[in-house]
Amino acid sequence: MPWIPSPREGSGCIVVAELDELVWRDPRGSLLMEDTRMNETTPRLIDVDWAAFKPWKVTPVRHRISDHPKLQIDSLVELSARLAKLGRVRSHSNDAYAGTAFNHAPMLYPNQRSPEETLANIASAKAWMSLLNVQTDDVYRSLVDEVLDDLKPRIDRVDPGMTYRGGWIFVTSPNTITPFHMDKEHNFILQIKGHKRLYVWEPDDIVAVSEEARDLFHWNHSRDLVAWREELRSRAQVFDLEPGMGAYMPSTAPHLVENGDGPSVTVSFTYYTDATRRNSRLHALHQRMRRRHWTPGAVGAHPMVDSLADRTWQAFDLLRGIAGRPGADTARSDRLPYALANVS
């Protein structure tokens, strides 16, 4: 039987679990929400305003996984030991600040403690730690699937083609900062323990991150042109997160996180879709143009040109694969069911 979440606080509901069913009833016995077997499009773990949901817009969410046994510190200590042997733990000290280059933070401000020691003493460790690509762990892949399978029917209605599933668990000491950066995947970020402030900018905000910076990022995953400026705060959507709260961040939505005065555990569930793959191809194509000293328009500014360019690029990639040219497999790896572990 899968893990069953507790009902939402203050709902006045009780959970009735029979076999693999999850049924919500009020004390008078009236049915409030049936399980996913009876209503396959109703997520039971994450609440989103699906009527207003848009795949390329930042959206607040709520969830019911804070008490999941795989997200408790003792379990995370065991996971960190397994991932550390594979080089899948990233950490830096709390000396990192908003403008620290995200890719280089672990080298600029190293955390001298082991992952297990850091997690076991996170309240005093003065560290930020990410357990990377937890979907590569046999135990935690089921957690990633549990959450994303729950969301997929609703996501597919407006943003089909979910692939490249990933999971990332962030454990941070008090008053620690996650530097300003962006990621390629769509992301449901969920607060499990503690409090933090999340700043998120829309993925099309070229004041926060320029079109050229996005082109370079999709070309080679470089964040070198992603630069923090204090005046950007006023442009952000701000989420004061506590357990049970979270946000949906579309691909390349820039974000910055400031932890509160206690230790924190946060988890992200990420994925690509047909739309994110197309967006990434177009940005990468524009970077190729920039390397030839051309100045392309913004992705999305000329839909017909984008469509023609994307079809041409896909045909070129197909021919490259047939010819056995280097890079062809990498270009199509974003269609794999789960994220590869060599990119963070």
Secondary structure, 3 states (H helix, E strand, C coil): CCCCCCCCCCCCCEEEEECCEEEEECCCCCEEECCCCCCCCCCCCEECCCCCCCCCCCEEEEECCCCCHHHCHHHHHHHHHHHHCCCCEEEEECCCCCCCCHHHHHHHCCCCCCHHHHHHCCCCCCEEEEECCHHHCHHHHHHHHHHHHHHHHHHHHHCCCCEEEEEEEEEECCCCEEEEECCCCEEEEEEEECCEEEEECCCCCCCCCCHHHHHHHHHHCCCCCCCCCHHHHHHCEEEEECCCEEEEECCCCCEEEEECCCCEEEEEEEEECHHHHHHHHHHHHHHHHHHCCCCCCCCCCCHHHHHHHHHHHHHHHHHHHHCCCCCHHHHCHHHCCECCCCCC
